[in-house]
């Protein structure tokens, strides 16, 4: 049944939906840590060369090919072919496997921060195991617990964790308000001087390859766009409203990131606070929020001890919010991408055990197989890396690369989708086929280039190939596995 006109999404509601889907508080802390003020320019360029054109492509896909369960698979199938669609969807699913691996380790950082006011995971060495190995064991236990709860369909726990989403959203408000107070009390003095704003204070990101490697973080900061495709037919006057909504959202989100990065400069001096070797991509948000509380205490004239206590409570609040948010996302992403993969692709591609749902509507057997795969990857990664800080950095890079690579499949398919005259396209922004191809390939090259530079950066920087191998192994293994699985099942069912 068609959505009534008065129930459709307005421009303001659409902008808010896109903002909450895309904007991430931690993206501003990571940007400041890696690139300082210069990250603002990268976020602006990513908005123009990735966010706006890619979001409009997803909107066209979603308006023309409607499917509750298939999503990406159906888009790729009608544009290219079934094999390409399956491999692309399998790679998309694999990106969430890598996310589960990465986040199962990172979840212990906010957990320890709640109790101690700072990241204690690097002190986890016990029972003859180093800290990274202990984190690996705990991550496996977390994965088993979440899988067990999700299989039982205990979705009530996700409602509790939604509080984490509110807490994390409130962190942005706290950053803006507290930074304003600190700036006023310090008579307009920034902790990080507004000099050399186009160069990074981080030694790893001061040369051209490092700068270009940061582009993958900028693209990742605008991730989650593929879910926007389903909103087009629910939007009021979509031909005008949707493009406007995308452009306004891009401006608001980019301004949000830019303002956040500037605010971090008010309280955080890079050399004094972030150059510590224990600071990494896993705990950066807690380090900077703790420092924000400490600087506020100092600005208010509190004693050093009282200012430090204030910093600890800022960190604890951040830890609680991030732990609940991670947990909520974890419970959802343990089953949601898997259900999309096995229910959104042809049933013939899967053994019957995989597609069978239990009483709670969960593919329990497939979830147990997924759990086993995640545990194997966690154990291999944690026992192969001795340094906990390096471990978190590699996991973050692995997640960024694996989450952005599936976009290449959609970008390759979009011009073919436009060429297919058999597909009814009720919503079109790209009306010239020539411009469609040019824009698609520009965005394709931007995403591919960002990933290539991220992959080669460790080799050029330190001469070590280990980090590059870790980032490549997920997409390559899952890509090859997807091709082999499709060919085996294709022969099995005699298509």
N, C-alpha and C positions, 0 to 999 in steps of 0.2 A: 504494500500500500504506500502511495506517495506521501512524503512528509508534508504536513500542512504548512502553508506559507508563513503563518504566524509562529510556527514552531521551529522554523529554520534558523541556522546560525547567522547572526549579524556580523558585520565587519569587526566590531569591538570584541565580540565573543570569539571570533576566529583568531584574532591577534593574540588574545589571552591563551587560547588553546595551544597555538603554535609556540608561544613563549614558554609555557609550562612544560611542553613536550621537549623543547630543544635546550633551553637555558640550564646551565649547570653551575652551581656555586663553585665547585672545585676547579672548574676550567680557568677561573681568574687567578687562583693561587698557583696552579701549575704554570700558567703563562708568565706570571711575575717571576717565579722561581727560575724558569728556563731562559726568559728573554727580557725581563724587566719591562720598562715602558715601551720598548720597541715592539713588543708583542701586539700592541693595539693596532699597528699598521697591518700586521699579518691577519688579524681577525677581520679587519675591514676588507682586505683583499679577498679573503676566504668567503666573506658574505657576498661579494660581487661576482667572483669567479666560480663559486660552488653553491652556496645556499640558495640564492634567488633562482638561477636557471634550473638547478636540480629539483628544487621543490615544485616548480611549475611543471616539470616533466612528470613527477610522481602524481601530480594532480590530474594531468591528462590520462595517464595510465589508469588511475583509480576511477575516473569518470566513465571511461570507455569499457573497461573490463572489470565488472563488479563480481566479487566472489567473497563470501564470508570466510571461507577457510583457506582458499588457495593463495590469494594475494600475489606475491612475487612470482610463484611458479606459473600461474595463468598468464601474467603479463609477458613473461619471457617465452612461453610456449606459443602464444598467438603471434608474437613478433618474430621469433627465430624458429625453434623447433623443440620437441619434447626433451631430447637429450641435453641440449644447451640449458633448457629450463631446469631440469633436474640437477645438473652439476652446479648451476648458479645458486639454486635454492639450497643445495647441500652445503655449499661454501658459506652461504648466509647462516645456516644452522650451525656450521662449524665455528663461526665467529662467536656464537653464544657459548659453545663448549669452552673456547679459550677464555671468554669472559668469566665463566664459572670457575675455571682454574685460577685466574687472576684474582677474582674477588674473594674466593674461599680463603686465600692467604691474606688478603688485605683486611678482611673483616676483623681480624684479631688486633689490628692497630687501634680502631675506635673502641673495641672492647676493653683493652688494657688502659686506654686513655680515660675511660669513664671512672675507673678506680684509682688510677695513679696520677692523672692530670697530664700524662705524656706517654709517648709510644715506648712500651717496654719489650716489644717483641724481639729486639736485638739482644736481649738478656735471657732468652728462653733456653739456653743450653742446659741440658740435664740428661740423666740416664745414659751418659756416654755419647749423646748426640749433640751436634752443634745447633745454634739457634735456628738456622734455615731448615734443618731436618726436622726439628720439633714443630716448627710452623707447618711443615708438610704433613706431619702425622695429624696435627690438630685440624688442618684443612680437610683431610680425608674423613675424619670423624664428623666434621660439620656437614660435609657433602652427604654422608650416609644419613645423618639426622634429618636434614632438609628433604631428601628424597623420600624417606620413610613417612614423614609428616604429609608431604604433598601427595603421595600415593593414597593415603587414607582420606584425602580430600578435606583436610582440616583448614579450610580457607578462612576461618574466623581469625586465625593468627595474622593474616595479611591486613585485616582491618586495624589491628593494634599497631602494626608496623607503618600504617599510613600516617600515624602521628610523626614518624621520622621524616616524612616528606614535608610536613608543616614546619618541623624544627629546622630542617635544612633550608627551607625557603626563608625562614625568619633570620637565618645567619646573614643573608644579603642585607636585610634591613638593619641588623645589628652593626654590620661592617660600615654601612653608609652613615648611620647616626653617630656611632662612636668615633669614626674617623673625622666627622665634622666637629665634634666636641674637642678631640685631641688637637686638630688644626687650629681651632679658635684659642684654646688654652696655651698652645705653643707659638701663638702670634704669627700664624701662617707659615711656620717652618716645617718643611718636609724631611722625614728621616732619610729618604733617598733623594739626593739633590736632583733637581730637574735639569741636569746637564747630560750631554751625550745620550739623549733619549733615543737615538737611532742605533745604538750599539748595546749588546747584551752584557750585563755584568757577570754572567756565567761563562767561565772559560771554554766550556764545551760548545758554546753556541756563538763564538766570536768569529768564526771563519765561514766562508760561503756555503760549504756542505752542511754545516751545523744549522745555519740560518734556514736553508731550504728544507732540511730535515724537520724543523719545527712546524713546517706547513701541515704535516699530518696531524699534529695536535690542534691546529686551527680548524682543519676540516672536521676532526672528531668532535670539536666543540659545537658543531652545527649538526650533529648526528641525530638519527631517529626520524629523518624526513620521510622514509618510506611509509610510515603509518598515516601520513597526511592525505594520501591518495583517496582514502575512503570518505573524506569529509566533503568532497566537491558537491555531490548530489544533495547533501544536507545543508548546503550554504545558500543563503538568500541572494538571488541575482548573481550566480557564480562567475559569469563571464567578466563582470567588473569587480565584484567583491573579492574573489580569490586572488587575482594578481595584486590588487591593492593590499590585501591582508599579508601576502608574502613579503612585499616590499616594506610595508610598515613594520612588520615583525623583524625583518632583517635590520632595519634602522634601530628599533628598540633594543634588540638583543645585542647588537654591536655596541650601542651606547652603554648598555648595561655592563658588558664585559670591559669596555674602555674605562668607564667610571670606577668599576671595581678595582682594576689594575692601578689606576691613579690613587685610589684610596689606600691600597696596600703600601704605596710609596710614602704615605703620610706617617705610617707607624713602623715600617720595616726597612731597615738599612740592610741591603743585600749582604755586604761583607761581614757585618756584625752579627747577623741573625741566621743567614741561610748558607754560609760557606762551610758550616760544620759537616764533616763527612757522614755523620749519622742522619742528616737530613736527606730525604729521598722522595720520589714521586708518590710513594705510599702514604707518608706521614706529613707531607708539606702543609696541608690544610690545618692540621692540629698545631703544628709548630707556629704558624703565622697567627692563628687565632689566640693561642696562648700569649704570644708576644703583644698582640693587640690589647689584651686585658692588662698586661704588665705596663705597657706604655700609657694606657688610660689611667692606671693607678698612680704612675709617676706624675702625669700631667695634673692630676687632682691634688698632688702634694702629699700622697700617702707615703708611709715608710717603705723601704725596700722590701721588707718581709710581707707587708700588707699588699703591695703591688704584685709580688710574686704569687700570693694566694689568689688574688683577683685573676691573674693569668691562668692559674690552674683551673679555676671554675669556668672560665671561658673555654678552655680546652675540653673540660669534662662535658659541658653542654654540647659542644661540637661533636665529641665522641659519641654521646648518647643519640643525637640526631642522625649522625652518619651510620651508626650501628643499626638503628631501626630502619633507616632507608635502605641500606645494603640488604638487610634481612628480608624486607618486603619485596625488593627487586629479585632477590635470590629465590624466594618461594615461587614467585610468578614465572621467572625465566627457567626454572627447573622443568616446568611442563609446557609452557606456552609455545616456544619455538619448536619443541619436539612434536607437539600435537599438530602444529602448522605443517611441519615437514611430512609426517606420515598420513595425515588426513587430507592435506592439500594437494598431494601428489597421487597419481593413480595407485589404487590399492594393490594392483598386480605387482608393483615394484617391491612389496614388502611381504615377508612371511606372515602367516595369519596371527601368530603370537604378538607381533609388533603392533598390529592394527586393532587388536581386541582391547576394549575398554572395560575397566572394572566397575563396580557399583557406584563409585564416586565419579565416574566419567573420565578416569585417567588411564593412559596406556601404560599400565604398571610394569609389564615385562620390558618394554622399550626404555622406560625410565630407569630400571635396574641396570640395563646394558649401558645406558648413558652414564650412570653413576660410576660403573666400573671403568669406563674409558677415562672419565675425569680424574679418578683416583690414580690410574696408571700415569697420566701426564703429570699430575701433582708430584708423585713420588720421584719420577725421573728428573723433573725440574729442580726439586728441592734437594735431592741428594747429589745433583751435578753442580750446584752452586753453593760455595761455602759462605760467601759474604751476604748477610741478610739484606743490606742496603742495595747491593747490586741485584739481588734476587727480585726485590720490589720494582726496581727500575726496568728490568728485563720483562717482567710480567706486564707492566703498564704498556711498554712498547709493543709486546706481542698482541695485546688486546687492541691497541690502536690500529695496527696493521691489519689484523684479521677482521676488524669491524668495518674498515673502509674499503677493503678489496672487493666485497660483493657489489659495491656501487658501480664497479667497472662493467659488470654484466648488464646492469640496467642502462648504463650510458651507451653501451654498444648496441643494445636492443632498440633504443628509442627511435633512431632514424628509420629502422626497418618497420617499427610499429607505425610510424607516420606514412611510410610508403604503401602499407597494406590498405587498399581501398575497401576491402571486405569488412573492416572493423568500423562500426559506427562510432564516431567521435563527437559526443554532445558538447564537450568543452575543449576549446582549442585556443592556445596562446601562440604557439609556434605555427604560423600559417604558411611561411615560405619554407619549402623543403631544403633549399640551398642553405638558408640561415640555420635551419634545424641541424643539418649535418655539421656546419661550422661550429655552432655553440656546443653541440654534443661532444665533438672531438676536442674542443678547447678544455671543457670540464674533465673529459676523460684523461687528457694529458696532465692536467693539474693534479688529479687524484693519483694517477700512476706515478708522476714525477715525485710527489710528496712521499709516497711509499718507497720509491727507489732510493731517494736521498736518506730516508730514515734507515734503510737496510745497509747502505754503504758507509754511513757515518761512523759506526764503531771501528770499521776496518781502517779508514783513513785517519781516524783520531788516535787510536791506540795500537793499530796493527793486529788487533785480535779479531778473529772471525767468529768466536763463540756466540756473541750476542746476535750477530746476523743470522747464524744458523738457527738459533732459537726462534727468531721472528719469522723465518722462512718455513720452518719445519711444519707448523700448523697448517697454513694454506696449502702447501705442496702435498702433504700426506692426505689431508681431507679432500683436496681436489682430485688426486689420483684415485682415492678410495671411492669418490662419487662416480667417476668414469667407469671404474671396474665394476662397481655394484650395479650400475645401470646396464652395462653390457651383459653381465651374468644373469640378471633378472629378465632382461629382454629375451635372451635365448631360452630361459626357463619357461616363460609364458608363451613363447613362439609368436611374438607380435608380427 
